[in-house]
Amino acid sequence: MAEEKTVQLEIFHKDYNLDKKDNLETLPEEAAVFGIFAIIHEKPVHCRYIGEAANLRAKVKDLFENPGDEGFAKFMQGPWIQMLVYELMPDASEDDRKKAAEDWTKKHDPKCDEKGEYPR
């Protein structure tokens, strides 16, 4: 993963913050590998999720609305600010994106406990 190709962006879904902020429509509708992190001092930390998608915008929106397990739901729909880190892979096959997601998983070690927190 080349660091200069990655984009970092705080993400907001209008249904899951008090200010009703929403910037998901600004996300590319392209293939990507990505991670969802917490933020400390404007830096991504404590990775909660790594994935790949044929359509980054649709996948991130779906993770807010249908996060799966209870802990990840608390993180995505709770008071935390989420940071999305992604790398577009518009010409990559699904297998290539899955391989990239495996590499990101090894690097960032995503975890989320039942409270939505990163286990220590």
C-alpha positions, 0 to 999 in steps of 0.5 A: 500500500503506497501511503501517498495513494490513501485518503483520510476523511472524517465521515458523517451520516446524518442519522447518527450525529447530533448536528445532522452532518452528512458527507457520505455523498462526497465519497467516490462510487469507485472500487476501493480498499478501506478502513474505519478508524477512531480519531485522536489528534486528527490521526486515524487510530484503533482500527475497527474495520477493514474492507473492500468494495466495488462502490466505496460510497454505498459500502460505507453508507451500508456500514452505518445503517447495517453495521452487523454486530452490536459492538461495531453498531455502537461504534458506527452509530454512537458518539465517536467520530469515525475516520475513513482511510481509503485507497481507490482501486478502480481497475482492480479485480475483486480478488486484488481488492480482497488481497489488499484488504488482507494486507491492510488487516495485517497492518492495522489489526482491526478490533471492536469490543461489545461496547464499540471500543478498541480492546486494549 
